[in-house]
Amino acid sequence: MYECCINVCLPLSCRGHKGPHCITVARYDFDPGLSIGDEIYVENAEFIRTVRSGEVVDGDGPKFSFTGQVLRRVKAVRHQAPKDKFLLFIEVEIADKEQIPEIVNKIKQAFPGDYQDYSLEADSKS
């Protein structure tokens, strides 16, 4: 099996996890052909998607749109019965840095207590 995930990392940490939180804004069963440095527009990305009757449907969380740039492509193999999976993670950085706090605040308001601000400085002091 093959799965490609387009992710954007935000300065948020999820309760019980250390490190920044990455949101999957798109998922495909093919490589969309994005290369490092490519510009991409992400429209109506959702923080949470729901699966009903085996189909992915819109979630109740906030939606956001942004222009970003592909930072890296990471390939991985997930050993999982009954079929192993080949994964491609495409990491995208939000171009407008002023938009990041707005997105982070929407997520924190939608899921109070689940997320907190994350900074590399705080991580390096631990």
Secondary structure, DSSP 4 states (H G I P E B T S, - for coil): -EEEEEEEEESEEETT--S-EEEEEEEESS-----TT-EEEEEEEES-EEEETTEEEE-SS-EEEEEEEEEEEEEEEE--SSS-EEEEEEEEEES-TTHHHHHHHHHHHHSTTTEEE--HHHHHH-
